[in-house]
């Protein structure tokens, strides 16, 4: 079993956030994600009871998973380190972690909308 890739992200508080992640084969080609579903979650600590769910979109042929948060989701986040991961489920029900990492929330100055 291959190790889960680690990819750290930065999320500016009080803004829209989006990131496109690509699932690749060992030869570097994109994995076809046809039939897959994905979910992505952000938590302050892995044991936190209150997760923040990213919106998720899949570009199957390109092997891309796009994750996003709205300003309404990022405003209440306290600046600092969080944990996130992206989970893929195949059409046969096989579950795998596509990527995991730290998410650094950077403080917003203008947050009153």
N, C-alpha and C positions, 0 to 999 in steps of 0.2 A: 504494500500500500504506500502510495506516494505521500509525502508530507504536504500539509495544507499550506499554500502560499500565504505569506504575511505581507499585507500592504497597508501602511499607515495613511490616514487621511486627516485633513484639517477642515473643520467646519466653522465658518465665521458665524457668530451669534447674530440673530435678527436678520438673516438673509436667506434667500433660496440657496440650496445646496444640491449639486448633482455630481455624480461620478460614474463613468462607464468603466466596467471591468471586463476583461476578456479571458475566457477559459480556453487554454491552449493544450494541445497534444504535446507529447515529449519532443516531437520534431519541429515544434513551433507553429504548426498550423492550428487554425481555430477549430474547436470542438463544435460539432453541429448540435445545437440544443433544442432541436425540434422535439416537441412532446414534453419538455421539461417545464416545471414551475419553479419559482424562486421566492424566497422570503429573506428579508434582511432586518436585523434588529440591532439597536444601540442600547447599551446599559452602562451606568456609572461603574458598577462592579458586576462581574459575572453572576454573582448571587442576588443581584437586585431583583426585587419583585415587580418593579414597574418598568417594562421595556418601552422603548420608542421604536415604532415600526417605520421603516423607510418605505416610500413608494417604490415599486419595482417594475421594470419593463425588460423584456427579453427580445433581442434581435437574434433569432435562432441560427440562421446560416452563418452569421459573423461570429457566433459564440460569445456575444456581448450581453451583459446584464447591467442595466442602468439603475442606479439607486438614487433616491432624492428625498429631501426634506423641505418643507415650506417654512417661511419666516415664523408662522404661528407655532411651528414645532421647535424652531431653534431659539426663539426669544427666551423661553423659560429655562433653557439649559444653563447650568452654572459653568463658567469657564473652567477648563481643566481637562484631564484625561478621562476618556471613556473607552469601552470595548465594543467592538461590533463584529458581526460575521454575516456571510451570505450563504444560505443553504439552498441546494438544488435538490429537487425530487424528480426522478425520471418517470416516464410513463408506466414503467413496471413497478414503481414504488421504491426504488433504491434511493436512499438519502445520502448526500455527501456535502461536505463543507467546501465551497468553492474558494473562499478566501476568508481571512480573519485578520484582525489587527487592532491598533489603537486609533482612536479618533480624538484629536485635540480640538476642543471647543475654544475658540479665541473670543475674547470679550468684545462686545459691541458697545459703541459709545452712543449712537443714535438708535434707541430701541423703543421710543414712544411713537407708535403709529396710530 
